[in-house]
Amino acid sequence: MLFLALGIALLVLKLLEFGPVAGWSWWIVLLPFALATVWWWWADSSGYTARRAMDRMDRRKQDRQDRQYDALGLGLRKKKGRRR
């Protein structure tokens, strides 16, 4: 996401011919978009995106269970190896 934001900022500065970016090559200005594409390809092919999604779902599930135990008056369940 950082590469995409940087690319958009550089593109706007280049199109408005603002500051030193106006004199830069288009290759330099468009490089962050290529880097974002490579990052997204790597994240999807390595399983990074899927692991993050599974971790997020596990955290939401655990939070929901904790809220339900609190609502029942049983307090927080102490689970070995539980991450927060």
Residue pairs with C-beta under 8 A, 6 or more apart in sequence:
1 36
3 32
3 33
3 35
3 36
3 39
4 32
4 33
4 36
6 32
7 29
7 30
7 31
7 32
7 33
7 36
10 21
10 24
10 28
10 29
10 32
11 29
11 30
13 19
13 21
13 22
14 21
14 22
14 24
14 26
14 29
16 22
21 29
42 48
43 49
59 83
62 82
65 77
66 76
66 77
69 75
69 76
69 77
70 76
